Amino acid sequence: MAERDRLRDYRGKRDFDRTGEPRGRSAPPGDEPRFVVQIHDASTMHFDFRLQVDDVLKSWSVPKGPSADPKDKRLAVPTEDHPLEYEEFEGVIPRGEYGGGTVIVWDHGTYKPLSHDRQGRPVDFARSLERGHATFRLSGSKLRGEYALTRFRSGGDGEEAWLLVKRAGDTARTHGAPDPRRARSAVSGRTLAQVASDAAGE
């Protein structure tokens, strides 16, 4: 699918004369796919978990954020694809705009796809997501180790829903999602309140 079509929903929900969010442009994928976790203080506080798949960021809203405990199965609700530049977005989306509220980059880095079939052969990552189960290893400043996204409810009769879970037995040191209001950006070191205050003073 063409890049412009993949971002149609994203662009259709936003007025770029009002919001500082990136419009999105065609950008070649890098050597290693990227991920980002943003804290979003919108109508409800939540974490946005995004994985680069080809030329867009596949995105899920994770109310409680990623966990470092394999026993914690975190709900993840798919949202529209976002442009690759969204990995760097931090700021305030104006009130009245879609997703109005403050955003910080809590963590970002690269990831390695690990999905395979029953014979142990690698499976294309986009295909594994289409099938409803994808595994990957995160290499961020806070999140490290193997995680899985598993679809447990399709969108046929209601909202599609997934689970984000850390793999049992993974010993990589990682940080679970903190209290969002005390968390600091991996980019600027600021809290949500500081980003909002800085934006108000501009």
N, C-alpha and C positions, 0 to 999 in steps of 0.2 A: 504494500500500500504506500502511496506517495506520502512524503513527509507532510505536505500541506494538508492532506486529508486526515492524517493521524492527529494533527493539532487543531482540527476544525472545532471540536467541542471546547477545547481550552480557549481558543480565541473568541468563540461565540459568546462566552460567559463574561468577557472582560471588556471594559472601556479603557483602552491604553492611553487615552488623553487624561485619565484620572489616576490610574494605578501605575506604580513604578515597576510592576512585574514585566519580565522580558516578553517581547512578542514571539520570539522563537524564530530561528533561521536555520537553513539547511547547514548541517555541520557534520563532517565525517567522524565516525566513531574513532576513539583513540585505541591504543594498543590493549589496554585493559579497561573493561567496563567500569563505570563509576557508580557509586551509591551516595545518597544523602538522606539524613534524617533531620527534619525541621520540626521545631515546636511552633504550633500555630494557635494563638490565643484569639479565636474567632467567637462565634456564638456559643460554641463549647470548646474548651481547651482540649487539644489532641496533638498527637505526633503524626507527621506525614513521612511515610517510608517510601523511598523512590529508588528504583533500580534502572540503570541504563540498559535498554534493550534496543539494539540497532541505533536509530537516530532520535529516540525519545526517552524520557524517563517514565517507566511504568510506575503507577502511584497507588498507594493504599493509605487510608486514614486508620491509624492505630490509636484508639482512645487512651490506652494506658502506656503506650510506647513499648519498644522491644525489651525483653527480659533476659537477664543472664542466667536464669534458672530454667533448665529444661522442663521442669514440671509446670511452668507457667505457660499456658497456651493463650496467646494474646490475639484477640479479635482484630482482623484487618479487613476493612471495607474498601473495595476498589473505587478509585476516582478517575477522572479523565487523564489521559497522557499529558505530560508536561514537556516543554522544550529542555534540551540539555543545559541551557544557561541557567535554568531554575536552581541548579545545584548551588549557585552563588547568591541566590536572592535572600536578602535580609532587610527587613524594613516594615513599614506600616501600610497595609492595604486600606484605602479610605473607607469609612463607614458608608454603607449603601452599595458598595461594590461587592461582587461575589467573593465570599471568603473574607470580608472586611475584618481587620484585626492585625495584630503584631506577629511577625515571623522572625525566628532566629534559626541559624544553622547549628544544630546541636552536635552533629557529627557528619563527617563525609570521608570518602576514601575510595578504594577500589574493591572489586569483588571478583571471585573466580567461580564460574558456573561448575557445578558438580553433578548435574542431573545425568542419569544413565538408565538404560532399560534393564529388564530382568536378567539379561545375559551379560550385564556389566559394560555394555557399549555406551559411549557418550551420546546424549540426546541434545539436539539443538535447544538452547535455553528458551527461546520464544515458543518453540513447540511444547516444551515441558510445561510452560505456563498455560498454554491453551488446553493441555490435558488436565490441568488442575493440581499439579504437584511439581515443585522445583526446589532443588537444594543448591546451596552456594556457600562460599567461605568469604566472610567480610574481613577486610583489612582497613580499619579506620583508626582514629586516635582513641576512641572509646569502645566501639564495637569490634570484637575480633572473634573469629571462629566460625564454625559451621551452623547454618540456620536452614530452615525449610519453610516454604509457604505452601499451604495445602488448602484447596477449595473444599468447603464442606456443605455449601449451599449454592446452588446455581441461581441465576437471575430469572428463571422461568416464571415462578409464581411470586417473586418478591425480590428483595435486595440481595445481590450476590455477596457472599461472605467467605473469608479465608481465615486461617490460623497462621500466625507467625510464631515459630518455636525454635529455640536453640537445641542443637543436637545433643542427646544424652551422651555422656562420656567425653565430650569435648573439653579439654583442659585449658584452652586458650583463655588468657585473662581478659575479661570484658566487663564493662559497666552496664548495669541495667538502667532503665529510664529513671531519672531523678524526679524530685518535686519540680514540676515545670517552672514554677515561679522563682525558684532559686537557681535553676540551671543557667550555665553560661555558654555563650556561643563559642564554637570551635574556630570561628573566623575572627571575631572581634573581641571576644572575652566579655561581651556585655550580656546583661539579663534582658528579659522581655521588657521590664519596666524602664531600663536604661535606653533601649532602642526606641520605645514609645516616647520617652522624654526628649531624646535627641531629635526625633522627627518633629515633635511639637515646637521645638525651638528653632527649627530651620525657617 
